[in-house]
């Protein structure tokens, strides 16, 4: 378990640009070290803002996109191409603009896909895909992701792990179907906390005043069942990337003044 580190930026636009630059560097370093890299994407306004900033960065060409594996932390269980699906939004923001290897883009199953509308079966299928990609060096049923990104919800949810619901309590499976989510759509597929914690680095993104209370709760020692964001951490690094509004309720002692 890595203790959280905080970086606070002036506003959400600067946060997105800085996070995109940080991600480019991390991917390039991983590819230089091992020949490939793996990243878990997140949806929502902050995740998509980061992808749009990356698409607009001249430095994006430093990445060898053909040697990058992309996974997702969660997905809305909706038909293929639905505008609310995270993968649809990611394609629009970035993926259709770069030369990815389609076989290395691991989208979560759609509701009209091979699992006939069964979110639990879709979750099991994605878990199997993760397990197939894991090697002996990963010491578990998921690859050791270089970076796993998560948006933080106003209720402290991450991926589709909501406070007190069964999915956040899961300790054995790596992917689960989520039913009765408190925000639409109610049916989703999500990585679990054990899968999230397989990542080398976990980055939590929060911008806006509506995220301030969530950040305060998650970083104040709350339990992961009540505050799922508190249970999201990486093997070597856990990084909270915030704007000033999202950090407004945090004690300044938690982060260096120079990061603001």
N, C-alpha and C positions, 0 to 999 in steps of 0.2 A: 504494500500500500504506500503510495506516494502522497506526501502532504500537499495540499493545494497551493499553487502560486497564482498571484493575481496580477493582471496587467489592465489598467484602466485608461481608456482613451477619451478624448474630449467629447466625441459624438459618435453616432452609429456609423456614419460614412467613413470616418477615419478608422474606426474599429474594423470595418469590413476590409478596407484597403490594407491595413497593417496585418490583419489575420491572413489575407491572401498572400502577402509577401512572405509571411512566416511559413505558410504551407508550401509555397514553391521551394523555399530553401530546404525544408524538411524532406520533401519528395526527392529533390536533386541529390541531397546527401545520402539518402537511402539507396537510390539507384547507383550512385557512385560506389557505395560500399558493397552492395549485394547484386546489382544488376537489375533490380526491380523494386517496386514499392507497393504498398497497399494502404488504402485510405477508406474509412467508413464515413459516408456523407450523411448529413442531416437536412431536413427540410425546414419549413417555416421562414419567416422574414429574415432572420439573421443568417441562417444557413444559405438561403438563396442569395442574400446580399453579398456574402463572401464569394460565392461562385460567380456572380456577375462581376465583382471586382477582379477576380482572377482572370475572367475572360477578357477584361479590358486592360490587363497589365502586359506591357511589352515583355516582361520577364517570363511570361508563361511559356515561351518557346524554349526556355532552358530545360523544361521537362521533356523527357522522352515518353510521350503519351502512350505509345504502343507497349510500354513495359510497366504500365500502371494498372493495378487491380482496384476496382471500385466496388464497394459494398454499401449497404444501407443499414442504418440503425433501426429503422421502423418504416412501415408503409401503411397507408390507408388501403383497406381491402375493398378496392373499387375496380371497375373494368379497365382494361388496358387503354392507355391514352387519355384517361379521365384527367381533366385539368387540375384536380385536387390531389392527384398522386404525386408523391415526392419525386419519383423518377421522371415524370412528365415535366415538372418544373425545373429539375436539374438539367434535363436535355435542352430546354429553352434557354436557361441561363448560361450554360457552359458546354455541355457534352457534345452538342451538335456542331460546335465551333472548333473542336480539336480532333486530332487523328487517333482516337482510341481504337484498341483492338476489341471488337464487339464481344469476343469470347471472354474478355476480362471485365466486362461490365455486368455485375451480378445483381440485377434488379430482383426485388422480392416479387413473388407471384401475384398476378392480378386475380380479381374475383371471377373473371370469365376465362381464366387459364385452365391448366390441366387438373386442378383440384376441385372443380365443379362447385365453387362457392363455399368450400369448407376451409375456413381460416386455420383450423388446427392442423389439417393435412398440409396446407401450404406452409405453415411454420415448420412442420417436420421435414418437408422437402427442402426448405432453405437451410435447416440445420444439417441435413445430409450434404448439401452443396458446400457448406462451410467445412464440414469434417473431411470431405474429399480434397479440399484445398490445403488442409493442415498437413504439415510434415512432421517427422520425428522430432525436429528441433523445437517444435511448438509446444510439445508436452501437454497436449489437450485436444479437444474436438473442434477448435477454431484456429485459424491462422493468427499469428502474432501481428496484428495490424500496426503499421507505423504510426498512424494518427487516426483516432476515432473522435469525430465531432458530434456534439450534442447541443441542441437548443434547450434552454431552460424555460419551462412554462411558468406562468404566474402562480400556479399551484405547486411549484417545484417539480413537476413531472419532467422526465427526460425520456427520449425515444417515445414509446407508448406505455411507459411504466408510470401509472398514476398512483398517488398516495392511497395506501390501504387496500388496493385491489389485488387480486390473486397474483397477477403477473410480477409484481414487485417482490413478492415473497418466494418466487421460484429460485431454487438453488441447484437443481440438477440439469434441466434442459437449457439449451443455449438460445432457442427461439421458441416463442409461444404465440398462439392466437390470443388476441385480446377482445373480450366481449363486454359490452356495456360501458365503453369509455365515456367519461363525463363530457367530452366535447365531440362534435360530429367529425367524421362518421363513427358510430359506436363500435364497429368491427375493424380490427387492425391486426397487423403482424409486427412483432417486436423482438429485438434482441433482449436477452435478460441481463441482469447485473453480472453474473459470472462471465458471460460472453464479452460484455463491455470491458471488464477488468482484464481481459486477455491482451488488450492493446498496450503497446509500449507507452504511448502518450494518449491521454484523454483530454480533449479541449471542450470546455463548456462555454457556450456563447450566450450572452444576455445583454440586451440593449433596451432602453426605455424605462420610464418610471414604473410601468406596470410589472417590471421584473425586479424592482428594488427589494420588495419584501421577500420574494423567493430567494434571492441571493443572500439576504440577511439570515433567513432561517437555515438554509443549506450550509452556510459557512459558520454557523454558531454552535455546531455540535449536535444538531438534530439527528434522529435516527433515520435510516434509509426507508423504512416502511412508511413513516409519516412524511418524509422529504426525500423522494428518490434521488434527487440530484446529489444529496449527501453521500450516497452509496456509489457514485460514479467516479472511479479513479483509475489511473493507469499504473502499469508496472514500474515505469521509471519516472513518469511525470504526469501531474494533473494540473492543467492550466485553465484558469478562469479568465476569459477575455470579455471585458465589460466596457460599456460606455459610462460616462460620469453619472447619468441619470440612474442606471441600474445599480451603481455602486453607492448611491447617495445615502443609504442607511447603514453602510458598513463603517466600522471604526477605521480611521485613517491609519492606524497602526498595522492594519492587515496588508497594506500595500504601500510601496515607496512613493513619495510625493512626485518623483520624476516621471512616474508612469501616467500621471493624470494629464 
